[in-house]
Amino acid sequence: MSFKSWLLRSSVVLCISSLLCGCSAQEPVSEKDKMNSPSASMTASVSASASSSAGTSSTSESENASTSPDDVNESGLTAEEQKKVDAGEYVAASVKHRAFNVPKPVFPEAAREETLEGAEAFIRYWVDLRNYASSTGDVDDISRITAPDNDYEQDFYRDLKKGYLEGAWLVDFVMKVDFEDNDFVLGEDGTYRFLIRPSFSDSYNCTGSSRCEPETGDLFKGRPGSVALYYDQNQWTFVALLGVEGIDYNE
């Protein structure tokens, strides 16, 4: 399986219910999404090319120069990296291998509060847990705290898990978030909304140590999005990330 299909449709997705889609928020859309999707969706990662050969390596010269086939084991690890793995230390993913011993985010108690601070703590945790899932294929926890009818995110998690089970992995597929000065208001649709500034790193998706394709692009480009959360029984649920009315994400 190639990660490209779900990378293009995944990331932070947008209107997922009739209530949310009834809003006038504008959604970022890539040119590839316009051609391939019946509805516009925001993507965190946009491929620089429409397609590439599955047997073509996209590794950089510096990566190739740093290790030769004789320097790594069957897992793609150097001897030094293997020592760290054996010692239980974290080893980041590279174009040679998946990540090992990835630390799992710890749920912050502040994220239980029905306050702006609690909502922001939850979003930080959600982002960290999403990055953890992208590094490991362990999607159980992120799926649980994401709205079940957010089809794009839930499909992303299922494909992510399947990809890792089939031996694929991601390198540097990282989401970050900053917060704006926000009001904390419960909307008529039952969700809280406030502004964040998400960003996404350039990355690789790999189906083997010699088959890594670059994924590049951040459609937000430093611009804000509006996150929607639902609160019930002392627990937040991620609902969606929406475009902000008046912002052209295609610029």
C-alpha positions as CSV (number, residue, x, y, z in Angstrom):
1,M,0.0,0.0,0.0
2,S,1.1,3.6,-0.7
3,F,0.6,6.3,1.9
4,K,0.1,8.8,-0.8
5,S,-3.6,8.2,-1.3
6,W,-4.4,8.9,2.4
7,L,-1.8,11.6,2.8
8,L,-3.6,13.6,0.2
9,R,-7.0,13.2,1.7
10,S,-6.0,13.2,5.4
11,S,-4.7,15.6,7.9
12,V,-7.0,18.0,9.6
13,V,-10.5,17.7,8.1
14,L,-13.2,20.0,7.9
15,C,-16.9,20.1,7.8
16,I,-18.1,16.7,9.0
17,S,-21.8,17.3,9.8
18,S,-24.6,19.2,8.3
19,L,-24.4,21.7,11.1
20,L,-20.7,22.4,10.6
21,C,-20.9,22.3,6.8
22,G,-23.7,24.9,7.0
23,C,-21.2,27.5,8.2
24,S,-19.7,30.0,5.8
25,A,-16.1,29.2,6.6
26,Q,-13.8,28.9,3.6
27,E,-11.8,25.7,3.3
28,P,-8.2,25.4,2.0
29,V,-8.1,23.4,-1.2
30,S,-5.2,22.1,-3.1
31,E,-5.3,21.9,-6.9
32,K,-4.9,18.1,-6.7
33,D,-7.9,17.9,-4.3
34,K,-10.0,19.9,-6.7
35,M,-9.3,17.4,-9.5
36,N,-9.5,14.2,-7.4
37,S,-12.1,14.9,-4.7
38,P,-15.8,15.4,-5.1
39,S,-15.7,17.9,-2.2
40,A,-13.0,20.3,-1.1
41,S,-10.9,19.2,1.9
42,M,-8.0,20.7,3.7
43,T,-4.8,18.7,3.5
44,A,-1.8,19.0,5.7
45,S,0.5,17.4,3.1
46,V,0.5,18.0,-0.6
47,S,2.7,16.0,-2.9
48,A,5.0,18.1,-5.1
49,S,4.4,15.7,-8.0
50,A,1.3,14.0,-9.2
51,S,2.9,10.5,-9.2
52,S,6.2,8.8,-8.9
53,S,7.7,5.3,-9.5
54,A,7.3,3.0,-6.6
55,G,10.9,1.8,-7.2
56,T,12.5,5.3,-7.3
57,S,14.3,6.5,-4.2
58,S,13.7,10.1,-3.0
59,T,16.4,10.0,-0.4
60,S,18.8,12.9,-0.3
61,E,22.5,12.7,-1.2
62,S,23.4,13.4,2.4
63,E,21.2,10.5,3.6
64,N,22.8,8.1,1.1
65,A,26.3,9.3,2.0
66,S,25.8,8.8,5.7
67,T,25.0,5.1,5.4
68,S,25.8,2.3,3.0
69,P,24.0,-1.0,2.8
70,D,26.8,-2.6,4.9
71,D,26.3,-0.1,7.7
72,V,22.7,-1.0,8.5
73,N,20.9,-4.2,9.6
74,E,17.6,-5.6,8.2
75,S,15.6,-3.0,10.0
76,G,17.6,-0.2,8.4
77,L,19.3,0.7,11.7
78,T,23.0,1.5,12.1
79,A,24.8,-0.3,14.9
80,E,24.6,2.8,17.1
81,E,20.9,3.1,16.5
82,Q,20.4,-0.5,17.3
83,K,22.1,-0.1,20.6
84,K,19.7,2.7,21.5
85,V,16.7,0.7,20.4
86,D,17.9,-2.3,22.5
87,A,18.3,0.1,25.5
88,G,14.7,1.4,25.1
89,E,15.8,4.8,23.8
90,Y,13.8,6.7,21.2
91,V,15.1,6.6,17.6
92,A,13.4,8.9,15.2
93,A,12.3,7.6,11.8
94,S,14.5,8.1,8.8
95,V,14.3,7.2,5.1
96,K,16.1,4.0,6.2
97,H,13.8,2.8,8.9
98,R,10.6,3.5,10.9
99,A,10.7,5.1,14.4
100,F,11.4,3.0,17.4
101,N,10.4,3.4,21.1
102,V,8.3,6.4,20.4
103,P,7.2,8.0,23.7
104,K,3.4,8.0,24.1
105,P,1.8,11.3,25.1
106,V,0.4,11.5,28.6
107,F,-3.1,12.9,29.0
108,P,-2.9,16.2,30.9
109,E,-5.4,16.6,33.7
110,A,-6.0,20.2,32.7
111,A,-7.6,18.9,29.5
112,R,-10.6,17.7,31.5
113,E,-11.7,21.2,32.3
114,E,-14.6,22.9,30.4
115,T,-12.6,26.1,30.0
116,L,-10.5,27.7,27.3
117,E,-7.3,26.6,29.1
118,G,-8.8,23.0,29.2
119,A,-9.7,23.1,25.5
120,E,-6.2,24.3,24.6
121,A,-4.6,21.6,26.7
122,F,-6.8,19.0,25.0
123,I,-5.8,20.3,21.5
124,R,-2.1,20.1,22.4
125,Y,-2.7,16.5,23.6
126,W,-4.7,15.7,20.4
127,V,-1.9,17.0,18.2
128,D,0.8,15.2,20.2
129,L,-1.3,12.0,20.0
130,R,-1.8,12.4,16.3
131,N,1.9,12.8,15.7
132,Y,2.5,9.7,17.9
133,A,0.0,7.8,15.7
134,S,1.7,9.0,12.6
135,S,5.0,7.7,13.9
136,T,3.8,4.3,15.1
137,G,0.5,3.3,13.5
138,D,-1.0,3.0,17.0
139,V,-4.2,4.9,16.4
140,D,-6.5,3.6,19.1
141,D,-6.3,6.6,21.4
142,I,-6.5,9.3,18.7
143,S,-9.4,7.6,17.2
144,R,-11.2,7.4,20.5
145,I,-11.0,11.2,21.1
146,T,-11.9,12.2,17.5
147,A,-15.6,12.4,16.5
148,P,-16.6,9.0,15.0
149,D,-18.4,10.8,12.2
150,N,-15.3,12.7,11.1
151,D,-14.9,10.3,8.2
152,Y,-11.7,11.8,6.9
153,E,-9.8,11.6,10.2
154,Q,-11.2,8.1,11.0
155,D,-10.3,6.9,7.5
156,F,-6.8,8.3,7.9
157,Y,-6.4,6.4,11.2
158,R,-7.5,3.1,9.6
159,D,-5.3,3.5,6.6
160,L,-2.4,4.6,8.8
161,K,-2.7,1.5,11.0
162,K,-3.0,-0.7,7.8
163,G,0.1,0.9,6.3
164,Y,2.3,0.3,9.3
165,L,1.1,-3.3,9.5
166,E,2.2,-3.7,5.9
167,G,5.7,-2.3,6.6
168,A,5.3,1.3,5.5
169,W,6.1,4.3,7.6
170,L,6.3,8.1,7.8
171,V,9.2,10.4,8.4
172,D,8.8,13.9,9.9
173,F,5.0,13.9,9.4
174,V,4.6,16.4,12.2
175,M,1.8,18.8,13.1
176,K,2.3,21.8,15.4
177,V,-0.1,24.3,16.8
178,D,-0.1,27.8,18.2
179,F,-3.0,29.6,19.8
180,E,-4.6,33.0,19.2
181,D,-6.2,35.4,21.7
182,N,-9.5,33.6,21.9
183,D,-13.0,33.9,23.3
184,F,-14.5,30.8,24.7
185,V,-18.1,30.5,23.4
186,L,-20.4,27.6,23.1
187,G,-22.1,27.7,19.7
188,E,-25.7,26.8,18.7
189,D,-24.4,23.5,17.3
190,G,-23.2,22.4,20.7
191,T,-19.5,22.8,19.9
192,Y,-16.9,25.2,21.2
193,R,-14.8,27.0,18.5
194,F,-11.6,29.0,18.8
195,L,-8.7,29.9,16.6
196,I,-5.4,28.1,16.2
197,R,-2.5,28.4,13.8
198,P,-1.6,24.9,12.7
199,S,1.5,24.1,10.7
200,F,2.8,20.9,9.1
201,S,6.3,19.8,8.3
202,D,7.7,18.5,5.0
203,S,7.9,14.7,5.2
204,Y,8.5,11.4,3.5
205,N,6.3,8.5,3.1
206,C,8.2,5.2,2.8
207,T,7.2,1.7,1.6
208,G,10.8,0.5,1.9
209,S,14.3,2.0,2.5
210,S,14.7,2.6,-1.2
211,R,11.2,3.8,-1.8
212,C,10.6,7.0,0.0
213,E,8.6,9.8,-1.6
214,P,8.7,13.4,-0.4
215,E,5.5,15.1,0.7
216,T,5.7,18.9,0.9
217,G,3.3,21.7,1.5
218,D,1.5,23.5,4.3
219,L,-1.8,24.9,3.0
220,F,-2.2,27.1,6.1
221,K,1.1,28.9,5.6
222,G,0.9,30.5,9.0
223,R,-2.7,31.4,8.7
224,P,-5.3,30.5,11.3
225,G,-8.0,27.9,11.3
226,S,-11.0,27.4,13.6
227,V,-11.1,24.3,15.7
228,A,-14.4,22.8,16.8
229,L,-14.6,20.7,20.0
230,Y,-17.4,19.0,21.8
231,Y,-17.5,18.6,25.6
232,D,-19.5,16.0,27.5
233,Q,-19.1,14.2,30.8
234,N,-15.7,15.8,31.6
235,Q,-14.2,14.9,28.2
236,W,-13.4,16.8,25.1
237,T,-13.8,15.3,21.6
238,F,-12.1,16.7,18.5
239,V,-14.8,17.5,15.9
240,A,-13.2,19.4,13.0
241,L,-10.7,22.1,11.9
242,L,-12.4,24.6,9.7
243,G,-11.1,27.4,7.4
244,V,-11.8,30.9,8.6
245,E,-14.2,33.1,6.6
246,G,-12.4,35.7,4.5
247,I,-9.1,33.9,4.3
248,D,-8.0,32.6,0.9
249,Y,-6.0,29.5,1.6
250,N,-5.1,29.0,-2.0
251,E,-2.9,32.2,-2.1
